[in-house]
Amino acid sequence: MSYRIKEAFYSLQGEGFHTGRPAIFCRFSHCNLWTGKEADRATAVCQFCDTDFIGEDGQNGGRFEDAKALLNHLLALWPKNTNTHPFFVLTGGEPLLQVDQQLIDIFHKNKVEIAVETNGTLKAPQGLDWVCVSPKANAPIIQDSGNELKLVFPQKERQPEDVEHLEFEHFYLQPMADSNPAITQHNIQVAVEYCLKHPKWKLSLQTHKILNID
């Protein structure tokens, strides 16, 4: 199987449980919740997503003929001589359209720790080390268990109480960003207030944007 990668880069995880942890981010091309064409790049981002996942033309992007080729490409981005096992965050788009057992097996054979960030509409394969589900409005939640559930907030169509019964270890609210800074700040405030009233939920901020890093 070949793999289509929009971009890959080394940075700090900016949100959720692993905030601040160095990682290789591998953004897979395409998402099953977007039905447009590749030519319509401007419409390839829904209100819950702030990334371009179309094509393979991002930094270190490309098409890789097999799992080993992708592994070698990503390992080249990890610092040398660190005595630390690589940590890969597989994201998208929707990574579970492409992540398969062959890829998981070769990553693990090379002592890679694997995290995936998914919209939850597809069942995750066995063997992933960390599963983060970010459910989207009006989309089914097929992957209803995992390590981390991260809900963009607020959204009328999917409230925290709709998903807090699911089998996850950690529950995060992530304030929805907006082009209007005042709206973004309002969303942060209501998320803070919700977490204080409902301590099952923790706040997730996009610290990579605050730090102005990838």
Backbone bond lengths (Angstrom), bond angles and torsions (degrees), N, CA, C in turn:
res aa  C-N    CA-C-N  psi(-1)  N-CA   C-N-CA  omega(-1)  CA-C   N-CA-C  phi
1 M - - - 1.466 - - 1.517 109.88 -
2 S 1.317 117.50 136.29 1.461 121.26 174.86 1.529 108.68 -92.12
3 Y 1.330 115.52 160.13 1.463 121.26 -176.29 1.522 109.16 -127.41
4 R 1.325 115.36 132.18 1.458 121.90 179.44 1.528 108.82 -102.34
5 I 1.325 116.01 120.00 1.457 122.01 -175.36 1.521 109.37 -118.41
6 K 1.305 115.86 124.59 1.461 120.40 176.43 1.519 110.94 -71.39
7 E 1.340 115.92 -48.07 1.460 120.03 179.73 1.520 109.36 -160.02
8 A 1.329 115.12 161.05 1.458 121.68 175.49 1.523 107.55 -147.66
9 F 1.328 116.23 139.32 1.457 119.12 -176.94 1.525 109.86 -160.79
10 Y 1.317 115.66 161.11 1.460 123.56 178.49 1.520 108.48 -103.50
11 S 1.329 116.58 126.45 1.457 120.25 -179.10 1.528 109.18 -160.04
12 L 1.322 116.17 -166.83 1.459 122.63 173.89 1.519 108.81 -100.46
13 Q 1.326 116.03 138.24 1.466 118.87 173.38 1.523 108.25 -61.89
14 G 1.324 115.57 127.96 1.454 119.50 -172.42 1.505 115.22 -95.50
15 E 1.343 118.49 -12.00 1.460 119.19 -171.88 1.520 111.67 -147.88
16 G 1.332 115.00 161.26 1.458 120.16 175.83 1.514 114.03 75.02
17 F 1.331 116.13 -160.09 1.452 123.53 -171.99 1.527 112.73 -59.25
18 H 1.328 117.16 -40.27 1.464 121.42 -174.16 1.529 113.08 -92.29
19 T 1.321 117.96 20.63 1.465 121.20 179.82 1.526 111.29 -50.31
20 G 1.318 116.22 129.66 1.457 122.56 178.05 1.509 114.48 91.54
21 R 1.335 118.18 -6.36 1.460 120.72 -176.76 1.531 111.06 -86.47
22 P 1.331 118.19 130.74 1.465 120.64 175.53 1.532 110.96 -62.14
23 A 1.324 115.87 138.67 1.460 120.70 -176.57 1.517 110.57 -156.77
24 I 1.330 115.05 155.09 1.462 121.36 166.37 1.517 106.97 -92.03
25 F 1.314 117.20 122.64 1.458 122.20 178.13 1.523 108.45 -97.88
26 C 1.314 115.57 126.74 1.459 122.11 178.96 1.519 107.77 -120.63
27 R 1.333 115.38 105.80 1.463 120.82 -177.60 1.527 110.10 -94.65
28 F 1.332 115.33 111.48 1.454 120.32 179.17 1.526 110.39 -77.72
29 S 1.311 115.23 144.36 1.456 121.55 -179.26 1.526 110.87 -77.11
30 H 1.311 116.07 143.53 1.458 126.96 172.93 1.538 112.18 84.87
31 C 1.335 113.94 154.58 1.465 122.25 178.48 1.517 108.56 -143.42
32 N 1.321 116.62 138.93 1.459 120.82 -178.48 1.531 112.98 -76.81
33 L 1.325 118.00 -8.07 1.469 120.36 176.84 1.530 112.24 -94.73
34 W 1.320 116.41 -1.00 1.464 120.57 176.69 1.513 108.39 -115.93
35 T 1.308 117.09 125.88 1.464 121.06 -172.59 1.524 113.12 -110.72
36 G 1.331 117.65 12.91 1.452 120.21 179.85 1.520 112.81 -78.69
37 K 1.310 115.74 -172.47 1.455 122.84 179.11 1.526 109.51 -105.11
38 E 1.334 115.44 156.40 1.465 119.41 -178.00 1.524 112.04 -59.69
39 A 1.312 116.41 -27.79 1.460 118.81 179.72 1.527 111.99 -68.39
40 D 1.349 116.07 -21.90 1.458 120.35 -177.27 1.524 110.40 -92.70
41 R 1.318 117.21 56.34 1.460 121.33 -173.24 1.527 112.20 -60.16
42 A 1.307 117.16 -34.73 1.466 120.14 -174.80 1.530 111.83 -65.50
43 T 1.328 117.29 -21.50 1.463 120.55 -177.71 1.523 111.46 -103.79
44 A 1.327 116.91 12.72 1.463 120.03 -173.30 1.518 113.96 -86.56
45 V 1.318 117.00 11.42 1.462 120.60 179.32 1.521 108.42 -125.11
46 C 1.327 117.32 122.88 1.458 120.32 177.89 1.521 108.83 -88.50
47 Q 1.330 118.21 175.99 1.462 120.75 -173.82 1.524 112.78 -66.64
48 F 1.334 117.42 -16.68 1.456 120.34 -178.65 1.529 112.02 -98.56
49 C 1.322 117.76 0.40 1.460 121.28 -173.91 1.525 109.00 -129.48
50 D 1.329 115.92 136.24 1.465 119.65 -177.28 1.520 111.89 -118.77
51 T 1.343 116.24 26.70 1.459 119.66 -177.54 1.525 111.32 -126.79
52 D 1.321 114.60 150.86 1.464 122.06 173.82 1.527 107.53 -90.50
53 F 1.330 116.90 116.77 1.468 120.70 -176.90 1.527 112.02 -116.58
54 I 1.329 116.76 17.54 1.457 120.59 -177.35 1.530 110.09 -96.91
55 G 1.328 115.73 133.49 1.458 121.41 174.87 1.521 112.75 81.72
56 E 1.334 114.66 -167.64 1.465 121.76 -178.78 1.528 110.88 -131.93
57 D 1.321 116.76 30.29 1.460 120.82 -170.60 1.523 114.13 -104.51
58 G 1.335 117.93 14.41 1.450 120.07 176.41 1.520 110.98 -82.47
59 Q 1.332 117.44 -177.89 1.458 120.39 -179.35 1.529 110.15 -61.77
60 N 1.310 115.21 128.58 1.466 123.07 -178.91 1.521 112.91 58.42
61 G 1.320 116.82 23.49 1.462 120.67 177.13 1.514 111.58 -80.74
62 G 1.307 115.91 173.05 1.457 120.49 177.96 1.508 111.53 155.78
63 R 1.333 114.77 -177.06 1.462 121.76 176.31 1.526 107.58 -113.66
64 F 1.328 116.61 130.04 1.460 122.24 -173.73 1.518 109.01 -117.91
65 E 1.335 114.92 129.89 1.458 120.13 -167.95 1.522 113.39 -70.68
66 D 1.320 118.11 -25.03 1.462 119.80 179.16 1.524 110.01 -155.45
67 A 1.339 115.48 176.82 1.464 120.90 -175.81 1.525 112.09 -63.38
68 K 1.331 117.18 -37.79 1.459 119.80 -178.63 1.523 111.07 -65.90
69 A 1.312 117.12 -38.73 1.468 120.31 179.29 1.522 110.63 -63.27
70 L 1.330 116.72 -41.91 1.457 119.74 178.54 1.525 110.61 -67.90
71 L 1.334 117.08 -41.94 1.460 120.48 177.21 1.525 111.26 -55.53
72 N 1.318 117.24 -50.62 1.462 121.21 -177.76 1.528 111.04 -62.26
73 H 1.315 116.21 -37.58 1.461 120.92 178.85 1.528 110.59 -62.45
74 L 1.330 116.44 -43.86 1.458 120.38 -177.44 1.530 111.66 -74.71
75 L 1.321 116.89 -39.96 1.469 119.36 179.95 1.524 111.89 -61.32
76 A 1.320 117.05 -29.14 1.463 120.62 179.27 1.531 111.61 -65.18
77 L 1.336 117.23 -18.46 1.457 121.29 179.93 1.523 112.76 -89.14
78 W 1.344 116.69 -13.09 1.470 120.69 -178.22 1.531 109.57 -82.98
79 P 1.343 118.15 140.01 1.474 120.11 -179.19 1.527 111.99 -58.45
80 K 1.298 115.73 141.96 1.464 121.24 -179.47 1.533 110.81 -83.20
81 N 1.330 114.85 152.01 1.468 122.62 172.70 1.526 113.11 56.18
82 T 1.337 116.11 44.67 1.469 119.81 -179.35 1.521 112.49 -102.45
83 N 1.338 117.51 -14.23 1.463 121.71 -175.43 1.526 111.78 57.21
84 T 1.311 115.94 27.51 1.464 122.63 178.22 1.522 108.91 -124.81
85 H 1.329 116.57 129.95 1.453 119.44 179.91 1.528 109.93 -65.08
86 P 1.322 118.53 139.93 1.462 121.13 178.94 1.521 111.82 -62.52
87 F 1.314 115.00 146.25 1.458 123.31 175.95 1.514 107.52 -119.52
88 F 1.348 116.55 114.80 1.463 121.94 -179.58 1.524 109.07 -105.42
89 V 1.330 117.01 132.31 1.458 122.82 172.06 1.524 107.27 -109.00
90 L 1.326 115.88 112.22 1.458 122.25 -178.87 1.521 107.96 -94.44
91 T 1.337 115.33 117.01 1.441 119.82 -172.99 1.525 109.05 -136.01
92 G 1.303 118.28 -166.41 1.451 120.14 -176.86 1.517 111.42 -160.85
93 G 1.350 114.57 -149.35 1.443 129.69 14.49 1.520 113.56 44.20
94 E 1.326 112.72 -156.08 1.463 119.86 177.20 1.522 109.23 -119.11
95 P 1.337 117.78 103.01 1.467 120.77 -174.23 1.520 114.38 -65.00
96 L 1.344 118.58 -27.84 1.460 119.61 -175.61 1.529 112.82 -72.94
97 L 1.334 117.27 -4.81 1.462 119.59 169.58 1.529 110.72 -68.58
98 Q 1.341 117.34 -22.17 1.465 120.71 -175.11 1.524 114.19 -124.54
99 V 1.330 117.86 -29.87 1.469 119.98 -177.34 1.519 109.66 -65.15
100 D 1.330 116.62 122.44 1.459 121.52 -177.27 1.529 110.27 -130.27
101 Q 1.327 115.93 177.34 1.458 120.50 -175.77 1.515 112.19 -63.53
102 Q 1.320 117.10 -35.53 1.470 120.01 179.58 1.522 110.70 -61.56
103 L 1.317 116.76 -41.15 1.460 120.60 179.88 1.526 110.35 -67.90
104 I 1.322 117.07 -44.71 1.465 120.81 179.01 1.524 110.72 -60.48
105 D 1.310 116.90 -44.21 1.465 120.84 -176.50 1.524 111.86 -64.19
106 I 1.325 117.78 -42.70 1.466 119.05 -177.67 1.532 110.61 -73.87
107 F 1.327 117.68 -31.47 1.468 119.81 173.97 1.522 110.05 -62.51
108 H 1.329 116.20 -48.53 1.463 119.48 -178.19 1.535 111.66 -65.85
109 K 1.307 116.91 -35.36 1.465 119.96 178.67 1.523 110.44 -61.41
110 N 1.322 116.25 -25.90 1.459 121.30 179.12 1.532 112.18 -103.90
111 K 1.338 115.16 23.24 1.471 122.71 172.63 1.519 113.35 60.93
112 V 1.327 115.97 35.46 1.458 121.56 176.70 1.532 108.83 -92.76
113 E 1.318 116.60 132.74 1.461 121.67 171.67 1.525 108.03 -88.41
114 I 1.336 116.67 130.22 1.467 121.13 -170.01 1.528 110.93 -114.23
115 A 1.327 115.47 120.97 1.464 121.64 170.40 1.524 108.16 -113.79
116 V 1.316 115.80 146.81 1.463 119.82 177.26 1.519 108.86 -129.38
117 E 1.336 116.16 141.05 1.459 122.72 175.37 1.525 107.25 -115.79
118 T 1.331 116.51 113.62 1.459 122.13 -170.67 1.521 111.18 -129.38
119 N 1.341 116.06 156.55 1.460 119.15 175.48 1.527 112.36 -80.90
120 G 1.326 117.45 -5.24 1.453 121.31 173.64 1.519 115.83 84.87
121 T 1.315 117.45 4.62 1.465 119.88 -177.77 1.528 113.14 -86.80
122 L 1.333 116.71 -4.54 1.460 122.00 178.11 1.527 108.43 -128.27
123 K 1.330 116.54 148.59 1.454 120.59 179.20 1.521 109.78 -74.32
124 A 1.323 116.36 132.56 1.465 120.48 -179.80 1.520 110.76 -75.98
125 P 1.325 118.78 139.79 1.468 121.11 175.89 1.521 110.58 -67.95
126 Q 1.307 116.13 161.46 1.457 121.48 179.53 1.536 110.20 -70.44
127 G 1.341 115.04 150.82 1.456 119.57 170.52 1.508 116.28 100.21
128 L 1.327 118.68 -6.40 1.463 120.05 177.52 1.529 109.23 -69.21
129 D 1.321 116.88 142.04 1.457 120.60 -177.11 1.524 112.63 -83.39
130 W 1.320 116.89 -26.67 1.466 120.56 -179.37 1.521 108.70 -148.48
131 V 1.317 116.93 126.48 1.464 122.22 179.76 1.520 108.89 -118.25
132 C 1.326 115.72 116.28 1.460 122.62 175.06 1.524 108.15 -111.35
133 V 1.326 116.38 122.19 1.466 122.08 179.17 1.522 109.01 -108.96
134 S 1.332 115.50 129.13 1.458 121.37 175.05 1.527 107.91 -118.12
135 P 1.336 117.47 90.71 1.470 120.35 -174.26 1.513 112.06 -68.31
136 K 1.317 115.50 144.59 1.461 121.84 -178.56 1.525 110.30 -111.04
137 A 1.306 115.51 152.51 1.456 121.37 -178.80 1.524 111.13 -59.46
138 N 1.329 115.47 139.27 1.467 123.18 175.56 1.530 113.69 62.41
139 A 1.326 117.51 17.62 1.466 121.61 176.43 1.527 108.55 -115.85
140 P 1.327 117.63 143.14 1.468 119.33 -179.41 1.520 111.56 -68.35
141 I 1.322 116.34 151.57 1.461 121.54 174.25 1.521 107.61 -107.13
142 I 1.316 115.60 97.73 1.467 121.84 -180.00 1.526 109.90 -86.60
143 Q 1.336 116.33 -42.39 1.461 120.84 175.83 1.529 107.27 -86.24
144 D 1.336 115.74 91.44 1.466 121.04 -171.46 1.522 113.32 -103.03
145 S 1.324 116.34 20.58 1.459 121.34 175.02 1.523 108.12 -149.86
146 G 1.330 115.25 160.35 1.455 118.97 179.35 1.509 110.55 161.15
147 N 1.313 115.72 -161.14 1.457 120.96 -177.59 1.519 112.62 -88.69
148 E 1.332 115.42 -37.25 1.467 119.32 -169.89 1.516 109.99 -144.55
149 L 1.338 116.56 130.60 1.457 121.61 171.19 1.517 107.51 -112.58
150 K 1.321 115.74 125.45 1.473 121.10 -175.61 1.523 107.93 -123.65
151 L 1.321 116.18 110.32 1.456 121.84 -174.86 1.519 110.38 -104.97
152 V 1.334 116.28 122.48 1.456 120.64 172.50 1.526 107.72 -66.66
153 F 1.339 116.73 134.83 1.461 121.27 -168.66 1.523 109.99 -142.75
154 P 1.360 116.91 139.62 1.461 127.74 -0.55 1.525 111.54 -91.24
155 Q 1.302 116.00 152.94 1.460 122.68 171.19 1.528 107.54 -143.55
156 K 1.321 116.07 126.94 1.457 121.22 -173.55 1.525 112.49 -62.46
157 E 1.331 115.85 -35.15 1.464 119.59 -172.53 1.522 113.48 -78.43
158 R 1.336 118.41 -14.37 1.465 120.31 179.49 1.521 109.19 -147.00
159 Q 1.324 114.38 108.33 1.453 122.00 -177.37 1.531 110.02 -95.64
160 P 1.343 118.03 156.59 1.470 120.24 177.66 1.523 113.27 -53.97
161 E 1.323 117.08 -38.29 1.469 119.52 -178.82 1.529 112.59 -67.74
162 D 1.326 116.61 -15.57 1.472 119.76 177.93 1.523 112.15 -75.11
163 V 1.340 117.00 -20.37 1.473 120.05 -172.21 1.530 113.83 -125.60
164 E 1.326 117.70 -5.54 1.462 118.50 -173.29 1.525 113.84 -71.75
165 H 1.339 117.53 -9.05 1.467 120.81 176.55 1.526 112.35 -84.80
166 L 1.322 117.69 -9.38 1.459 120.98 -176.20 1.537 110.33 -71.39
167 E 1.332 115.79 161.73 1.466 120.96 -171.59 1.532 111.62 -90.33
168 F 1.325 114.45 80.41 1.465 121.58 175.86 1.521 109.37 -125.55
169 E 1.330 115.42 152.67 1.464 120.57 -179.89 1.526 111.83 -79.63
170 H 1.333 116.72 -32.93 1.461 121.88 -175.31 1.524 109.31 -134.41
171 F 1.347 115.30 141.08 1.461 121.21 179.83 1.537 108.59 -123.88
172 Y 1.343 115.89 124.11 1.462 121.72 -177.23 1.533 110.83 -123.79
173 L 1.323 115.31 140.39 1.462 121.63 166.71 1.518 107.74 -102.83
174 Q 1.332 115.51 129.74 1.463 120.36 177.50 1.521 108.66 -117.14
175 P 1.331 118.25 113.39 1.462 120.75 -177.27 1.529 111.86 -56.68
176 M 1.325 115.33 133.41 1.460 119.85 179.70 1.527 110.29 -69.60
177 A 1.319 116.14 126.97 1.466 120.87 177.58 1.518 110.06 -78.07
178 D 1.306 116.11 152.27 1.457 122.17 179.53 1.525 108.40 -141.60
179 S 1.316 115.84 154.19 1.467 119.33 178.23 1.528 111.26 -65.96
180 N 1.318 116.03 -21.25 1.461 121.52 176.47 1.532 108.59 -91.90
181 P 1.331 118.93 112.61 1.469 120.92 -177.39 1.527 113.27 -56.64
182 A 1.326 117.27 -31.78 1.464 120.23 -179.46 1.530 110.71 -65.92
183 I 1.328 116.38 -39.06 1.466 120.05 178.41 1.522 110.28 -68.89
184 T 1.332 116.03 -40.67 1.468 119.42 177.00 1.520 110.39 -59.39
185 Q 1.324 116.98 -45.01 1.462 120.76 -179.75 1.518 111.18 -63.97
186 H 1.323 116.46 -38.20 1.468 120.06 176.99 1.522 110.65 -62.85
187 N 1.332 116.39 -43.07 1.456 120.08 179.86 1.532 111.35 -63.77
188 I 1.321 116.34 -37.38 1.473 119.97 175.99 1.526 110.00 -61.82
189 Q 1.316 115.91 -45.39 1.459 119.61 -176.84 1.524 112.11 -63.77
190 V 1.346 117.02 -43.62 1.467 118.56 -179.03 1.524 110.65 -69.25
191 A 1.326 117.75 -30.82 1.465 120.59 176.14 1.525 110.42 -67.91
192 V 1.330 116.74 -42.22 1.465 120.90 176.67 1.527 109.87 -59.49
193 E 1.310 116.70 -46.78 1.467 120.87 -178.53 1.524 111.36 -63.04
194 Y 1.343 115.94 -39.07 1.468 118.32 179.86 1.522 110.30 -65.56
195 C 1.331 117.11 -43.93 1.462 120.18 -179.64 1.528 111.68 -62.01
196 L 1.328 116.67 -38.83 1.459 120.04 179.78 1.533 111.16 -65.98
197 K 1.326 116.39 -34.28 1.461 120.17 179.56 1.525 112.29 -82.78
198 H 1.328 116.70 -23.12 1.469 121.88 -176.53 1.529 108.28 -131.00
199 P 1.331 118.01 81.86 1.471 121.64 -170.36 1.522 115.37 -68.04
200 K 1.328 118.29 -0.11 1.465 118.94 170.14 1.521 109.89 -66.44
201 W 1.330 116.32 -25.71 1.462 122.39 -175.46 1.519 110.75 -97.77
202 K 1.329 115.32 141.28 1.461 122.76 175.40 1.525 109.13 -115.32
203 L 1.321 115.75 155.33 1.458 120.85 -178.74 1.519 110.55 -88.40
204 S 1.323 116.27 134.08 1.457 122.22 174.59 1.528 108.41 -118.61
205 L 1.327 116.27 117.16 1.459 120.70 175.20 1.523 109.65 -105.08
206 Q 1.311 116.72 149.90 1.462 121.23 178.98 1.531 108.56 -83.06
207 T 1.333 114.82 80.00 1.464 119.89 -173.63 1.518 112.73 -66.94
208 H 1.349 117.94 -22.37 1.466 119.07 177.44 1.536 110.88 -64.82
209 K 1.341 116.59 -29.95 1.462 119.14 176.66 1.531 110.34 -74.57
210 I 1.320 116.81 -36.91 1.458 120.47 176.57 1.527 110.28 -63.01
211 L 1.339 116.06 -39.99 1.461 121.49 -178.87 1.531 113.11 -83.46
212 N 1.339 115.87 -9.30 1.467 121.83 -178.55 1.527 111.72 59.32
213 I 1.355 114.91 48.31 1.466 121.14 175.13 1.519 108.03 -123.22
214 D 1.335 116.46 168.33 1.467 120.46 179.20 1.522 109.93 -62.48
